[in-house]
């Protein structure tokens, strides 16, 4: 009985973790163009749907829409970009309306859905760059979450032979960041080890 309950709970947890946010869901069976194919075969892929994500590098509000420049990263099963030290490129996405740069800050992770419209020439600094480009239809701004390892002390119930005694164990927790990193867009933030002193036996 206990084993069955555990299996059900694990299944529910896996399902929840792999579910895309509603804002970036697309109809089941939608063919999605990859970033690599769009960059290398832009003419053949124009007009196809895409779901790309990454870290915001630039926000440019125009009269009718907003242009975001994004450092591309692959997505986890539930749609969050897997940011790291290396990226295979950048892309642009146009979103209708105004997007406040104080909310959609440089360095934040976002995922977009939309139609691939081809490539655009531009600059990264003084370097000429060709950007695969989306006309965005949906987007999701991810919360800043940092995973750290914590060593805690757990007090087990009273034991007939040993009485009350503390027992250290390790576990992972998620802490929401209270601010934003000053690292350049695309840089990975490494987990910080946080430990408490081991209780004396």
Beta strands, then each sheet from edge to edge (+ up, - down):
strand 1: 49-61
strand 2: 65-73
strand 3: 90-96
strand 4: 109-124
strand 5: 127-141
strand 6: 145-155
strand 7: 166-176
strand 8: 194-195
sheet 1: 1+ 2- 3+ 5+ 4- 1+
sheet 2: 7+ 6- 8-
end
